[in-house]
Amino acid sequence: MTTHKQAILSGLFGLCIADALGVPVEFSSRATRQADPVTTMRGYGTWNQPPGTWSDDSSLTLGLVAAMIDGFSLEAIADNFCRWYTDADWTPHGEVFDVGNATQAAIFQLLQGVPPTQSGGTDDRSNGNGALMRILPMAFCYAQLPFAELLECTHQVAGITHAHPRSQMACGIYISIAVLLLQGHSLQTAYQQGIQLIQPFYAVAPFSQELAHFDRILSGAIAQTPIDAIESGGYVVHTLEAALWCLLNTDSYPAAVLQAVNLGGDTDTTAAVTGGVAGLAYGLEAIPAEWLEQLAQKEAIADLAEQLAIALEPAVSP
């Protein structure tokens, strides 16, 4: 049986490794990736970073984990996001690169003293994937909080940078699936039950007005969508669709994350969102050892995972 610590390690390493696979080819076209598919850990490329380098997706995920070790505090999470931006905390090599526009705008607000309940963008254009890419650790609190409360906390954490209901819903759907995986369900079952679990919460305003954007996901048939209809840019709905499509059309961790990278576009984030859930679904042993070996700061990531597991332990002990 997978322990909570193993699950946290699997999710975090799954996310960070997938992010690192995507970093060197970010912004490349799908046609380029089809002609030259990524099959293993590369380096340099788009950001001129060595192999195993992860990006803001992983940095902000780890900043969230670090804050969660001391309990749930929106202010502490926001402070960690600011420390990443200003002091390069939770970075692979002591420098920040690849910052999303909405995340940067929110951090500027936070640095000027705006509270984290008001820092995130709320307009229709504030629906990039910058909250979804870092939200996975919220699922690890599933044994501590009733689902309704976990969902509300997820929305709040998303809202630090992305406070539009559509971004919050994407995070909620993702977390509902991740929680079911943590409870031992298969990917297919977690997807089908996750979208059922979440729908009553999104049947009311302001979320109900956004449901049409999630039709392909909530239909339960996203896996049957033709690949040419799967977008892989920075829009949050497209990222969630692409990640679920990759997860449901593959049968291993490497296949899922490489499929995500080779969709092209926002390769690191599509892969990170895919990889966190793939890590939960397949376990740490399913991640190629050579990829883990190349990952920057792997000991620090493992240490954070262990600290979070200890912090959450009373709630998950039999």
C-alpha positions as CSV (number, residue, x, y, z in Angstrom):
1,M,0.0,0.0,0.0
2,T,1.3,3.5,-0.9
3,T,2.0,5.6,2.1
4,H,1.1,9.3,2.2
5,K,4.8,10.2,2.1
6,Q,5.2,8.0,-1.0
7,A,2.2,9.6,-2.7
8,I,3.6,13.1,-2.0
9,L,7.0,12.2,-3.4
10,S,5.3,10.6,-6.4
11,G,3.2,13.7,-7.1
12,L,6.0,16.2,-6.6
13,F,8.7,14.3,-8.5
14,G,6.1,13.5,-11.2
15,L,5.4,17.2,-11.6
16,C,9.0,18.5,-11.4
17,I,10.4,15.9,-13.8
18,A,7.7,16.5,-16.4
19,D,8.3,20.3,-16.1
20,A,12.0,19.7,-16.7
21,L,11.3,17.6,-19.7
22,G,9.3,20.5,-21.2
23,V,11.5,23.4,-20.4
24,P,14.1,23.0,-23.2
25,V,11.4,22.9,-25.9
26,E,8.9,25.4,-24.6
27,F,7.1,27.4,-27.3
28,S,8.1,24.9,-30.1
29,S,5.3,24.0,-32.5
30,R,3.5,20.6,-32.6
31,A,4.9,20.1,-36.1
32,T,8.4,20.6,-34.7
33,R,7.8,18.1,-31.9
34,Q,6.3,15.6,-34.3
35,A,9.5,15.9,-36.5
36,D,11.8,15.8,-33.5
37,P,9.9,14.3,-30.5
38,V,11.3,14.5,-27.0
39,T,12.1,11.0,-25.8
40,T,14.3,11.7,-22.7
41,M,15.7,14.5,-20.6
42,R,17.2,17.3,-22.7
43,G,18.9,20.5,-21.8
44,Y,19.5,24.1,-23.0
45,G,17.1,24.9,-25.9
46,T,14.5,27.6,-25.2
47,W,15.9,28.8,-21.8
48,N,19.5,27.6,-22.2
49,Q,19.3,25.6,-18.9
50,P,21.1,22.4,-18.2
51,P,19.2,19.1,-18.2
52,G,16.9,18.5,-15.3
53,T,16.1,22.2,-14.8
54,W,12.5,22.9,-13.8
55,S,10.6,26.2,-14.1
56,D,8.1,28.4,-12.4
57,D,5.6,25.6,-12.4
58,S,7.7,23.6,-10.0
59,S,9.0,26.6,-8.0
60,L,5.5,27.8,-7.1
61,T,4.4,24.3,-6.3
62,L,7.3,23.8,-3.9
63,G,6.6,27.3,-2.4
64,L,3.1,26.1,-1.7
65,V,4.3,22.9,-0.1
66,A,6.8,24.8,2.0
67,A,4.0,27.0,3.3
68,M,1.7,24.1,3.9
69,I,4.2,22.4,6.3
70,D,3.2,25.0,8.9
71,G,-0.6,24.7,8.3
72,F,-2.9,26.5,5.9
73,S,-2.2,30.3,5.6
74,L,-3.0,32.2,2.5
75,E,-0.6,34.9,3.7
76,A,2.3,32.5,4.1
77,I,1.7,31.0,0.7
78,A,1.6,34.5,-0.9
79,D,4.8,35.4,1.0
80,N,6.5,32.3,-0.5
81,F,5.4,33.3,-4.0
82,C,6.9,36.7,-3.5
83,R,10.1,35.2,-2.1
84,W,10.5,33.1,-5.2
85,Y,10.1,36.1,-7.3
86,T,12.4,38.5,-5.3
87,D,14.9,36.1,-3.8
88,A,14.8,33.1,-6.1
89,D,13.7,30.8,-3.4
90,W,12.7,27.3,-4.6
91,T,14.5,27.7,-7.9
92,P,16.8,25.0,-9.4
93,H,19.8,27.2,-9.9
94,G,19.2,30.4,-7.9
95,E,17.6,32.4,-10.7
96,V,14.0,33.0,-11.8
97,F,13.0,32.5,-15.5
98,D,9.8,32.1,-17.4
99,V,7.3,34.1,-15.3
100,G,3.7,34.2,-16.4
101,N,2.1,37.6,-16.9
102,A,-0.9,37.1,-14.5
103,T,1.4,35.6,-11.8
104,Q,3.8,38.5,-12.2
105,A,1.0,41.1,-12.0
106,A,-0.4,39.4,-8.8
107,I,3.1,39.3,-7.2
108,F,3.5,43.0,-7.9
109,Q,0.2,43.6,-6.1
110,L,1.3,41.5,-3.2
111,L,4.6,43.3,-2.9
112,Q,2.6,46.6,-2.7
113,G,0.7,45.3,0.3
114,V,-2.5,44.1,-1.5
115,P,-3.9,41.1,0.5
116,P,-3.8,37.7,-1.2
117,T,-7.6,37.6,-1.3
118,Q,-7.5,40.6,-3.7
119,S,-4.2,40.1,-5.6
120,G,-5.4,37.8,-8.3
121,G,-6.7,38.9,-11.7
122,T,-10.5,38.6,-12.1
123,D,-11.1,39.6,-15.7
124,D,-11.8,37.2,-18.5
125,R,-8.2,37.4,-19.7
126,S,-6.8,36.3,-16.4
127,N,-7.4,32.6,-17.2
128,G,-3.9,31.4,-18.0
129,N,-2.6,28.2,-16.5
130,G,-0.5,29.7,-13.8
131,A,-2.7,28.6,-10.9
132,L,-3.5,25.1,-12.2
133,M,0.2,24.4,-12.7
134,R,1.0,24.7,-9.0
135,I,-2.2,23.6,-7.3
136,L,-1.5,19.8,-6.9
137,P,-0.3,19.9,-3.3
138,M,-3.8,20.9,-2.1
139,A,-4.9,17.4,-2.9
140,F,-2.6,16.1,-0.2
141,C,-4.9,17.7,2.4
142,Y,-7.8,15.4,1.5
143,A,-7.8,13.5,4.8
144,Q,-7.7,16.7,6.8
145,L,-10.5,18.6,5.3
146,P,-14.1,17.8,4.1
147,F,-14.1,18.0,0.3
148,A,-16.2,21.2,0.3
149,E,-13.7,22.9,2.5
150,L,-10.7,21.6,0.5
151,L,-12.4,22.9,-2.6
152,E,-12.8,26.4,-1.0
153,C,-9.2,26.4,0.1
154,T,-8.2,25.4,-3.5
155,H,-10.1,28.3,-4.9
156,Q,-8.4,30.7,-2.5
157,V,-4.9,29.4,-3.3
158,A,-5.7,29.7,-7.0
159,G,-7.1,33.1,-6.5
160,I,-3.8,34.5,-5.2
161,T,-2.8,34.9,-8.8
162,H,-5.9,33.8,-10.8
163,A,-9.2,34.8,-9.2
164,H,-11.5,34.3,-12.1
165,P,-14.1,31.5,-11.5
166,R,-12.9,29.7,-14.6
167,S,-9.4,29.3,-13.3
168,Q,-10.7,28.3,-9.9
169,M,-12.9,25.6,-11.5
170,A,-10.1,24.2,-13.5
171,C,-8.1,23.8,-10.3
172,G,-11.1,22.3,-8.5
173,I,-11.7,19.7,-11.2
174,Y,-8.0,18.8,-11.2
175,I,-7.9,18.4,-7.4
176,S,-11.1,16.3,-7.4
177,I,-9.4,13.8,-9.7
178,A,-6.1,13.9,-7.8
179,V,-7.9,13.2,-4.5
180,L,-9.6,10.1,-5.9
181,L,-6.2,8.9,-7.2
182,L,-4.8,9.3,-3.7
183,Q,-7.7,7.2,-2.4
184,G,-6.6,4.4,-4.6
185,H,-8.8,4.7,-7.7
186,S,-7.6,4.1,-11.3
187,L,-7.1,7.1,-13.6
188,Q,-10.3,6.3,-15.6
189,T,-12.3,5.9,-12.4
190,A,-10.8,9.0,-10.8
191,Y,-11.7,11.1,-13.9
192,Q,-15.3,9.8,-14.2
193,Q,-16.0,10.1,-10.5
194,G,-14.1,13.3,-10.1
195,I,-16.2,15.2,-12.6
196,Q,-19.3,13.8,-10.9
197,L,-18.0,14.8,-7.4
198,I,-17.3,18.4,-8.5
199,Q,-20.5,19.2,-10.5
200,P,-22.8,20.1,-7.6
201,F,-20.3,22.7,-6.4
202,Y,-20.3,24.3,-9.8
203,A,-24.0,24.3,-10.4
204,V,-24.3,27.7,-8.6
205,A,-23.2,31.2,-9.5
206,P,-20.6,32.4,-10.3
207,F,-19.4,29.0,-11.5
208,S,-22.5,27.9,-13.3
209,Q,-21.9,30.7,-15.9
210,E,-18.6,29.1,-16.7
211,L,-19.7,25.5,-17.1
212,A,-19.9,25.6,-20.9
213,H,-16.1,26.2,-21.1
214,F,-15.7,22.7,-19.5
215,D,-18.1,20.8,-21.7
216,R,-15.5,18.5,-23.2
217,I,-14.1,17.6,-19.8
218,L,-17.4,17.3,-17.9
219,S,-18.9,15.1,-20.7
220,G,-16.6,12.3,-19.5
221,A,-15.3,11.8,-23.0
222,I,-12.3,14.1,-23.3
223,A,-10.1,11.1,-24.2
224,Q,-12.1,10.6,-27.4
225,T,-11.3,14.1,-28.7
226,P,-9.1,14.0,-31.8
227,I,-5.6,15.1,-31.1
228,D,-5.9,17.9,-33.7
229,A,-8.7,19.4,-31.5
230,I,-6.5,19.4,-28.4
231,E,-4.9,22.8,-27.8
232,S,-1.6,23.1,-25.8
233,G,-1.1,26.8,-25.2
234,G,-1.3,28.8,-22.0
235,Y,-5.1,29.0,-21.6
236,V,-6.2,27.1,-18.5
237,V,-9.1,25.1,-20.0
238,H,-6.8,24.0,-22.9
239,T,-4.1,22.9,-20.4
240,L,-6.5,20.9,-18.3
241,E,-8.0,19.3,-21.4
242,A,-4.6,18.4,-22.8
243,A,-3.4,17.0,-19.5
244,L,-6.4,14.8,-19.1
245,W,-6.2,13.7,-22.8
246,C,-2.6,12.7,-22.3
247,L,-3.3,10.8,-19.1
248,L,-6.3,8.9,-20.4
249,N,-4.7,8.0,-23.7
250,T,-1.5,6.5,-22.3
251,D,-0.7,3.7,-19.8
252,S,2.5,4.8,-18.1
253,Y,4.2,7.8,-16.5
254,P,6.8,8.2,-19.3
255,A,4.2,7.9,-22.1
256,A,1.9,10.4,-20.5
257,V,4.4,13.1,-19.9
258,L,6.2,12.7,-23.2
259,Q,2.9,12.9,-25.0
260,A,2.2,16.2,-23.2
261,V,5.6,17.6,-24.1
262,N,5.3,16.6,-27.7
263,L,2.0,18.4,-28.1
264,G,4.2,21.5,-28.3
265,G,3.3,25.0,-27.2
266,D,3.4,25.5,-23.4
267,T,5.3,22.3,-23.0
268,D,6.5,22.6,-19.5
269,T,3.2,23.5,-18.0
270,T,1.1,20.9,-20.0
271,A,3.7,18.3,-18.9
272,A,3.8,19.5,-15.3
273,V,0.0,19.3,-14.9
274,T,0.0,15.9,-16.6
275,G,3.0,14.7,-14.6
276,G,1.8,15.5,-11.1
277,V,-1.3,13.3,-11.6
278,A,0.7,10.6,-13.6
279,G,3.0,10.4,-10.6
280,L,0.0,9.8,-8.3
281,A,-1.4,7.2,-10.7
282,Y,1.7,5.2,-11.4
283,G,3.9,5.8,-8.4
284,L,7.5,6.8,-7.9
285,E,8.8,3.5,-9.2
286,A,7.3,4.2,-12.6
287,I,9.4,7.3,-13.2
288,P,12.6,6.5,-15.1
289,A,15.6,6.5,-12.7
290,E,17.8,8.4,-15.1
291,W,15.2,11.2,-15.2
292,L,15.1,11.4,-11.4
293,E,18.9,11.3,-11.3
294,Q,19.2,14.3,-13.5
295,L,16.6,16.4,-11.7
296,A,17.9,19.6,-10.1
297,Q,17.5,19.9,-6.3
298,K,16.0,16.4,-6.0
299,E,17.2,16.1,-2.4
300,A,15.6,19.4,-1.4
301,I,12.3,18.3,-3.1
302,A,12.4,15.0,-1.2
303,D,13.0,16.8,2.0
304,L,10.0,19.1,1.5
305,A,7.8,16.1,0.7
306,E,8.9,14.4,3.9
307,Q,8.2,17.5,6.0
308,L,4.8,17.8,4.5
309,A,4.0,14.1,5.1
310,I,5.0,14.6,8.7
311,A,2.9,17.7,9.0
312,L,-0.2,15.9,7.7
313,E,0.5,12.6,9.5
314,P,-2.0,12.8,12.3
315,A,-4.9,13.1,9.8
316,V,-3.9,10.1,7.7
317,S,-2.8,7.6,10.4
318,P,-5.2,4.6,10.8
